[in-house]
Amino acid sequence: MPSKNLVIRAFRILAVAEAISWAALLAGMYFKWIAGTTEVGVQVAGPIHGALFVGYGAAALALWRLQRWPFMVAFFAGISAVFPFATILFERWAGKRGYLGGVPAKASPDVMKESARV
């Protein structure tokens, strides 16, 4: 089984990469559908974005299990991949609250005990 730190690092990288691939795909869609000039952007960015989307989802599922995320945290991790650039927002939110292995900002004593047990 991969270490937690490796999965957390992969999740963080995939969150940013997935958002960047969204931007590339949106630019490709502009040139294909609005400008009507070329389909190359969609042909290149589409499969890359698809692979990063699946990788992000797999990393989120792995962290749900490894970090024992509540269902709603895992749900929002998954839904964030559907909206452009939301994976970065989710990654920052989850990091600040300790869901990515750190100590939560302004943690309550109960949360501190839970993170110490894991």
Phi, psi and omega in degrees: 000135180293152180289155179302316183299322178295317180292320178297316179297316178298318179299315180297316180295316180295327178298315180288315181297321179296320178293319179294320179294329173301314180299316179296319179293319178296320177296317178298321178293325176300310183292330179283310190264326183266304180286331179066029185262315185207155177254001185300319181301318180288321180295328180272308186288331182301304179294325178296313179298319179299316179294318179292324177299312180294318179298317178298315179298318179295319178295320178297318178295320178296318179290328176304318180282310185292320183266357181054050178296146169296156183305317184295326177295314178297321178300313180291330174298315180291316182291334180294336179287343182280331183258135182304131174070001182287339179295326178293317178298317179295316181300317178294317180299312182295323179295318180293333182262005175084009180283350179250032171098345180272180175276130182299144174292134180054047184286143174280161179303325179294319179293321179298319179295318181296316181290332178287328179290327184283000000 
